[in-house]
Amino acid sequence: MPGYGGLRVEVPAITCTDADIDAEVKKELSRQGTLADVERAIALGDQVTLNLQGLRNGEPVVGLNTEDWLYEVGKGWVAGGFDDQLVGAKVGDDLTFSLIPNGTEEPADFEVTINKVQELILPEFNDEWVDSNVAEYDTVAGWRSALHDRLSEAHLNQARSQIVDRATSALAELVDIEPPEAMVQGDLQARVQNTVQQFQSQGIALDQWLSATGQDANSFVEGLRIQSLKAVKVDLALRAVAVAEDLSVDDDDFEREFERIGVQVRQRPAQVRKAYEKNDAMSELGAQIRKTKALDWLLHHVEIVDPAGQVIDNDVILGHDHEHDHDHDHDHDHDGHDHDDHDDHDH
């Protein structure tokens, strides 16, 4: 699989800019702002009270029918292009248009009545306001410095949360063979079952969710199949990297994994090992550990850049003592092994 050693992936910028800080300041000022009625046309940032009706084939769309809803123009909460339809309208206007609601795939017919247009008036931003409204800080400079540190950490965490998915996605694109259908079907079946179980645990009926999102059962399964295809490609690619880089698994690797699993299931490492051996699952576990090593190798050798193309040090993203969240598509499910099938429980 040529090319795996020269992958380049983009993550969100990890630096905090003055614009980021200004946006955070404005968010806090907005909490203390006051709304004033205006008679002009709607502009971005205005607070608009409106009646909203969304229809599909003449039937109301779940979540798109409300009266006297206060909405900030520019949030993009309803549908792509929805806010553009509002800009320029005035109180009393009735708007009709068709758009695809967020989270759905089918268009809906919108009917919107503008009841009120208001502008948010922000308080004056100075040391006195900070002292009165922001705990632990009494000056603009001090608070902005603290915001810089907090936002910088948040940006770094965001990049860290995306690096595994983006690196494995880039790796999967190098796989030029058709994934074995049996592997795809096995992954797909597990995804469908997990999704249905999640809906049931939340009290959500699958057919109602499909209707609300404008999907049918076939399109729902097809969407999951795309994820399964990627998961299998990632699985195959990591196996290939492990072979190419001669990554092996020794008993110390097994012991570390048994310790990690033991913490999760609240059992001693020896008990976990016994369960794997009894279920004849040591070979499978070894293969999974080897793929995890391949992922670690990949993350340390991929070139990481921000949206501006600036290279980011891998150690900054990964950390020197990093522990990746390996809950990605190719990871193994320890629940499939009977850790409780022994005499000496350690609960």
C-alpha positions, 0 to 999 in steps of 0.5 A: 500500500504505497503512500501511507508514509507520506500522508498529510491531514488537516486539523482545525487551527490550534492558535487563538486569535484576537477574533476568537477572543472578541467573539467570546467577549461578545457572547458574554456581553450578549447575555447582558444585552437588551432588545430594542424594536426596530422598523428597518429590514432584517439584518444579520444578528437581529432577533426576529420573532416569527411564525414558522410552518414547515410542510412536506407533501402537505404534512407538517414536518416534526420540529418545524412548526411554531408560533412567536419563535424568537430566532437570531438571524445568522445562527443557521439553525433551520436550513441552509439558506433560511437566514438568507430568506429572512434578511431584507424582510420586514415586520408583517411580511409573509415568506414562502420558499422551499429548502432542505431542513438541517439533518434531513435529505428531502426539501420542505415547503416553508411558510414564515410570518415576521412578527417583530424585529429587534436589535440587541444592544450590548453594554459598554465593555470596560473594566467596570463591566468585567469587575461586575460580571466576570468572576475572578477578573476585574480588568479587560486585559486580565480577562482577555488573557484568561480567555486566550489561554482557555480558547487555546486549550479548547482549540488544541483539544478540538484538533486532538479529537479529530486527528484519529478520524482524519488520519484513518480517513486519509489512510482508507483512501489509499486502499484501492481494492474492493473490501470483502463483502463479508467483512462489510456486511458484518460491520454493517449488521453491528452498526444497524443493531447498535443504532436501533438499540441506542434509539430504543434506550432513548425512547425514540421510535426508528420509524418516527426518526426516519420520517422526521429526517426525510429518510426511508429504511433503505437510505438509512441503511445505505448511509451506515453502509458507507461508514462500514465500507470505510471501517473495513478499508481502515481495518485492512490498511492498518493491517498492511501498515503493521506488516510493512513496518514489522510491528509485533506483539509481545507478552508485555503488550498483552499484559498492558491490554489486560490491565486496561480492560481490567480497569473497564470491567473491574477485574484483575488482569489475570482474570481477563487473560483467563477469559480470553484464553477460555474463549480462544480469543488471544489471536484476535486480541493480538491482531487488534493490539497490532492494529493499534500499534499501526495506528500509533505509528501512523499518527506519529508519521503523518504530516499535520497542518492547519487550514492555512497549511502551517505544519503542526508538531505531531507531539503537540497534537498527540502529547508525549504521554498521549493515550489515543481514544481507540474507539474507532471503527476497527476496534474490538469489542471486549463485551463479546468475551465472557469475562464473568465466566470464572469462579473468582469475581473481583467486583 
